[in-house]
Amino acid sequence: MTATVGISEMQVFVAVVTEGSFTAAAQRLETDKARVSRIVQRIEEKLDARLLNRSTRRLSVTEVGRDYFERVSTILAAAEAAEAAVAQQRGDPKGRLRLATTPEFGTTKVDRWIAAYLSKWPGVSVDAVYSNHFVDIIHEGIDVAIRIGSLPDSDLSARKLGEIGYGLFASPQYLARAGSPRTVEELRRHDLVMKTTGRRTSWTLVNGEATVKISSVPRCALDNTIAVKNMASSGLGIALLPRFMAAPHIDEGTLSSVLPGWASTPLPVHAVFASTRYMDPKVRGFVDLCRDAFDDRPDTTG
């Protein structure tokens, strides 16, 4: 069985071929000529092949030696790249992070993540795009996109940050005036404040194994969740809201929970970024911070 040639031995051989002599290679490697010569001879013995032609005047590479040199050079370059990648990942985030998110989730959640990120890493800056436009990460030069809902198949990488849980809420004033629904079917007789998606004005609510679809002409139809929350807080009706968005208003007494247990299916939140073997420290730092911040907020998990 042929013995394996080590990385350090490969480095010596590459130095000899690159420098053109044992003496020059020894100077480059800061060792002595005799040692370099012994290492090359050991490599040839392990491979059972002559790699160099030696004479008193010149050193030349055999055909087998040239092929070995090219292959070994590739191996060493890959090893150096791997070491550099590891060193980069261990470094502090630096540079400008380009981020994309939706206006609603951005202004209610991502704002705080950006502030914490900038406070933690003084060597970074952030360009944030708040848009409902579906951002093409690659072509628009975005480092990270925060996306809500299921993800389409793509060549991009994604890390799940958490889930947005939902619930039904209304103001105490509305409930005092209209009464609290005792069953989910009674929602159809109440004033509803709905977020519309296109022409859809319905809720699909679940409670354990039970599923009910509530279709209605809402008292108020809006295309923005923050506006829905504001209208519900003003006493216009019952709304389906993210729990994290309703929580502060429950604490303030401007919203109350309705039909606890009934809600829409939680939506996953992902950080999406370009697929790569080695994540840039600025991207890794932001994604890790977002995931930790999500975990620290139980009300966001539904």
N, C-alpha and C positions, 0 to 999 in steps of 0.2 A: 504493500500500500504506500503510495507516494505521500511524503510528509507535506503538511500545509505551510505555505509561505506566509509569514506574518506581515502586518501592515508596515512595521518599522523596516523590515527587509525590503519590502516593495519601495519604500521611500528612498533607501540607499541606492537601489538599482536605477530608479528614475533620476536621481541626482547624478549618477555616473554617466548615463546616456545624455542627459541635458547639458552637463558641464563638459563632456567629451574626454574626461580623464579621471583616474582614481585620485590624483592629487587635488584637482580642483573640487571634486565632489567631497573629499575629506575636509577641505577648507570651508566649504559651504555648510557641512554638517558639524563642523567644529570637532572633528575627531582626527585620527591618524590614518594615513594611506593604507597601512597594513591591515587595519581592521576593516576598512571598506573592501579591500580585495578579498579578505576571508569571507565576508558576508555574501559577496557576489558569487564566489565559488560554492558556498553552501546552498545558495538558491539553485545553481545549476545542478548540483548533486541531488537536491530534492526533486527537481523537475526532470532529471535525467536528460538534459538538453544543453547544448552550448548556446549561450545567449550573446557572448562577446568574443570577437577575435582580438587577441592580444599580440602585440609586437613591441619591440623596443622603441619604435618611432611613433606608432599610432594605435588608436583603439577604434575598432569598428563594430557595428552591431550586426549580428547575423539576421537572416530573414525571420527565423523563429524569434530571435530577440526583439526585433522590431514589432512583431505582432504582440508579443508579451508586453512590451513597453506601452503600446497603445491601450491595451486592455487594463493594465495596472494603473495607468494615468487616469482612466475613467473611474476606476474603483476609488482611488485616492481623492479625486475631485468630489465624488459622491459623499465620501466620509467627511470631507471638509465642509460640504454644504449642510450635512446633517448636524455637525457640531455648531455651525453658525446659526442654524434654525433653532436649536435648543437654547443657545445663548440669547437669541433674540426674544424667544418666548419668556425667558426669565427676566428680561429687562423691563423697566418701567414704561408704561404707555407714553408715547410722544407723537407729536404731529397733529394734523387736523382730521377730526372724525366727521364724516358726512353721514347724516342720519335722516331717515324718512319715517313719518308716522301720520296717523289720521289727526285732524284738528281736535276732535272730541277727546280721544284717549290721550293725545299729546298734551293738551292743556290741563287735564285732570290727573294725569299720572306721570307721563314721560318728562314733563317739566322738572319735577322733583328729582328724577333720576339723573337728568343732565346736570342739575345744580350740584348733586352729590358727587358726580363723576368729575366735574371741574374742580371741586374743592379737594377731592382726594388726589388727583393727578395734576399738579401745576404745569406739567410739560405738554398738556393737550389743549386743544381748542375744538369747538363744535360748530358745524353748520347744520342747522336742522330745517327740514322741509315739512311743513304741516299741510297735508293735502289729501283729499279723497281720491285723487288720481292714482291709478296703479303704477307705481314707480318701477321702471326697468333698471334693476340694480346695476347690471353690467354696463349698459349703454349710457346711463345717466351718472355713473361714477359714484354711486352710493355705497358706503361701507356697511351700514346696517339698516334694515327696515324692520319696524315693529308692526307685525300683522296680526289681525284678529280673525278668528275663524279657521276652518280647515284650509290646508295648503294644497295647491295643485302640484302634481308631479313636475319636478324640474331638476336641473343639474345644480341648483343652489343648495347650500347647507342651511340648516335651521336648528335652533335650540328652543325647546319649550320653556317659557318663563313661568307660566301658571295658567289659571283659568279665571274668567270673569263669571261670577255667579249672579243670577238675577232674582228678583222678587217683585211682588205687587205692593204698591204704596199709594197712599192718598193722604191729604191733609186732615188733621183732626176736625177742622171746620166743615169740610165736605162730608165726612163720616157722620158728624153730628146732625147735618142737614138731611142727608140721604140714607143714613143707616149703613151699617157694615154688612156686606154680603156674607151669608152663612154657608153657601155652597158655591162652587165654581160656576154652576149654571146661572146663578143670580147676577153674574157680571154682565150678562146681556141686557139687564134692565137698568144698569148704571151708566152714568156719564164716563166715557173712557177717553184718556189722552194717549194717543198712539204715535209711535214713530212709524212713518210710512217708508216702504221700499218700493219705488215705482208706484203701482196702483194697489199694492197689497195693504189691506187694513185688517189684519187678523193676528191673533196670538195662538201659538201652539204651546199649551201648558202641560206640564207633567207633574205627577206626584206619585213617586214609587213606580208601580206598574201601570198606573192610570194615565191616559193621555186625552186631553180635550182641546178641540180647536174652537176658539172664540172669534167669530166673524161679526163685525159690527160697523155701523157708520159712526165713527168716533165724534165726540163733542169737539175735539180739537185734534187735527192731524198735522204733524210736523216732521221735517226730515232731519232733525237734529236732537240727539238725546239730551243735551244740556237744556235745550228749550223745553222738551217734554218734562224734565225734572222741575223746571221753573213754573210751568203751568200747573203741574200737580201740587206743588208747594203753595200756589196761589188759590187752591181750592176748586179747580175746574173739573176734577174727576180722578179716577183711578189710573195709575200708570204702571207699566212694566219697566223697571229700571235696574241698572247694575247695582249690586249691593254696596259696592265701595262708594258709588256716587250718592246713594241715599243715606248712608250711615251718618254723615255729619248733620243732616237735617233731622234725622231721628233723635240724635243727641240734643238738638236745639228745640225739638218739639214741633217742627213745622211739617213733618211727615210721620205717618204711622204705618206699620206693616198691615197688610190685608191678606187674608187667607194664607197664613204661614204654611209652608209645605208645597204650595203650588208655585211653579216658576217655569220659565223656559229653560232649555238645555244649556248648561254652561258652555261658553265659547273659549277655546284655547287661545293663548297669546304666545306668539313665537317671535324670536329675533332671527331674521333671515339675512344671510350674508353670502358672498361669493364662495363657492366650493374651493377649498385649498387644503393642502396637507398641513400647512403651518399657519395658524391664525395669527394675524398681526397683533402685537400686544395691546394696541389702542382699541381694537375690536374686542379682543378677549376681555380686557378690563371692563369695558362698558357692558358687555353681555353678562359677565359674572355679577356685576353690581346690580343690574336689572333683575336677575334671577334671585339674588339674595333679598332685594327690596320687596319683591313679590312674595317671597316666603315669609317675610316679616309682617305681612298684612293679612291676617286670617280672613278679614271680610272680603278680600278679593277672590277667594277661592270658592265662594258660593256656600 
